[in-house]
Amino acid sequence: YVSTYLPFFSNCRGYDSYIHMFAAFENQDSCVLVLKRDTVSVGQWDVGSSTVADSCLTITQCEYEEDLTEATALPQWFQAGVSGNTLFYLTADPFTDWVATRAATRIANATDAASNNHGTSSASAFIEALVAKYSLMLGTDALVPVRAVTPPET
């Protein structure tokens, strides 16, 4: 699943239904943005080195859209932190294919509906290739896992 917004976050003050990546990580009101040429990365063996990179601090309030009064067969997303499960991944590098993905999705939906499933459209093939591309990144430094963690009791 490839997305341009943060999953699980909705109904948040100042963001409406979705928190789009650019709004969270490129917002000049809540981020200090560093030019790419001025960025200094730090590798795992660069002990004592300092990094120069973008940094953001965003504080917002969100409301659950899930019905918390009903029991569910599977754990809700906010219960995943008990076991430290990965909720989703962020790419380490900017995702530049999103415009093509959105266009291809619209084309695929229209083409597939028109063809009555008598074959795979080129747009559907593009989406499958894109998903395959990002699936190959699993387990590498190219994807940063985002986990829900239950905070320690104080």
N, C-alpha and C positions, 0 to 999 in steps of 0.2 A: 504494500500500500504506500503510494507516494503522495505526499500532501504539501501544500504551501502554507499550511497553518498548523498550530500546535494542537494535537489531538487531546481530547478530554477536557479542554478548557473552553467553556462557553458561558454565556450569561455573565460576563465580567464587566465591571464598571469601566467605561472608557473604550471598550473593544467590541461591543455588540455580540453577535453570535460566535465569532471566531477571533482568535488572536493570530493574525498572519505573521509569518516569520519576519518579514521586513519591518513590521510595526514593533515587534519585540526586540529585534537585534540591530536595527538601523535607524532607530528613532533618535533624532538629535536632542530631544528633550530629556531622555533617560539614558543615553549612551554617550560615551566618549569614543569617537570614531578616529582611527589612525589610518593614514594613507597606506596602501598596500606596500609601497616602496620603503616606508618607515617601519614596517612590522618586523619584529625580531622574535623568532620562535625559539623555544627551548626544548631540546630532546631529552629523553630519559636519562642520558649519561652526562648532561650539562649541569652537574651539581653546582650550586652557588650562582648560576647565571640568572639574569633577569630578563623577563619577556617584555616586549612592547607590542600591545595588541588592543583591539577594541574591547571595551568593557561596558556592561549595561547593568542598571539596577532599576527594576520595575516592580512596583508594589501595587497590587490591585485586589479588589474583592470580587469573588465569584459566588454564584449560587448554584447549588446542585440542581440539575434538571431531572435527575433520577428520582423516582418515588422511594424515599427512604423508609416509608412505613410498611412496605411489602417485602417479604422474604423472597430471595431469588435462588434459583437452582445453582447458578455459578456465582463466584465472587464478583463484586463490582470492581471497576478499575481502581477505585481508591482503597480497596482492601488488598491490592496486589503487593503492597510494601511489606506485608507481614513476612513474605518469603523472599523479598528483594527481587522480584521478577522485573525484567526489562519491559517498560511500557511502550517505548518507541525509540527510534534512533534519529539523531541529527547527523547530517553529513558534515565532515570536517571542512570540506570545500563548498563554496556556494553552488547551489543547484541551479544550473542554467537551462535545463530542459523543460521547466515548468510551463512556459508559454506553449511550446510545441505539444506538451502532454495535454493541456486543456483543449487545444484545438483538435488534437487527434482524438480525444475522447468524444468530443461533439460529433466529429466526422464519423467515428466508429459507430456511435449510437445510431446516427441517421442511416449509415450504409448498411449496418447489420439489420436494422428494422426494415429497410427497403428490400434487402436480399432475402428476407425470410429465412435466414440462417442457411443459405445454399452455398456456403463457402466463407472463408475468412477474409475480411477486408484488409487492405494494406494498413489502415489506421489501427486495427486491432493487432496486427502483427507488430506495428511500431510500439504499441503499449506493452505487449508481451516482451519485446526486446529491452525496453526500458526497465521493466520490472526485473528481468534477468540480469541486467547490468548492475542494478543496485543490490540484488541478492548475492552477487559475487563478492560484494564488499563486507558481508557479514563476517565477523571475527577478525577484521583488519582495523587498522587505525583510521581508515577512511570513514567509518561510522562510529559515532559516539553514543553509547547506550544511555538512555535516560531511565532511571529507576525510581520507583516510589519506595521510600524507606520510612519505616515507622520511627519517629523521633524517640530518643531514650526518655524514660520517665525521670522527672526531677523531683 
